[in-house]
Amino acid sequence: MTEFEYQQIDDLIHSRIRLAIMAALTSMGPASFSLIKKTVGATDGNLSVHIRKLEEGDYVSVEKSFVDRKPVSIYSLTDAGKSAFKAYIKYLENMLPS
């Protein structure tokens, strides 16, 4: 890369909480809301806003069910999310000098 082009950074991922969610799901695989919350260290409200943005961008999908009559949401990276995260990391790596 010859020139820094910050416009190329994926704004959907480039938020501390959303980046942490993407990284957590990349390393853990599908995870419950409570596990992501614990891993990321966000509040319920903050986490749900950021997960919803990732869902709207088709980077994360959710499967909702009930376990012992309690709602459980399991989040996963979509194929688009995996590709976007890889591209995000590759772009940042390319900014580093060789």
Buried (B, 14 or more C-beta within 10 A) or exposed (E): EEEEEEEEBBEBBEBEBBBBBBBBBBEEEEBEBEBBBEBBEBEEEEBBEBBEBBBEBEBBBBEEEEEEEEEEBBBBBBEEBBEBBEEBBEBEEEEEEE
